[in-house]
Amino acid sequence: MLNSENLEEMKLIAKGDENMEAAIEYARELVEESTKNGVERYLFNLKRESYDKGEEKGMIQGEKNRNIEIAKSMLRKEIPINDISEITGLTIKEIDRLK
């Protein structure tokens, strides 16, 4: 793999040959650009992954909050706790705390 260490070695070998020096400089620029793009791509993907996880977490919390509101409404209508638990997915303990 071409890296900065290899490029330095190549520069020493090509010393005095303008075409080789130009080719090595071009290769150095490619390596630098590739590394920069790789880092940017990594950061972009990391940011996207964090956003997706946050979005998923928010959706789960939103669903939980909605189920809590439904459970509260069902409690006001005196629907049995076991039925509320089955419908909302909340535990009986969670529903008891809503009373």
Secondary structure, DSSP 8 states (H G I E B T S, - for coil): ---HHHHHHHHHHHTT-HHHHHHHHHHHHHHHHHHHHHHHHHHHHHHHHHHHHHHHHHHHHHHHHHHHHHHHHHHHTT--HHHHHHHH---HHHHHHH-
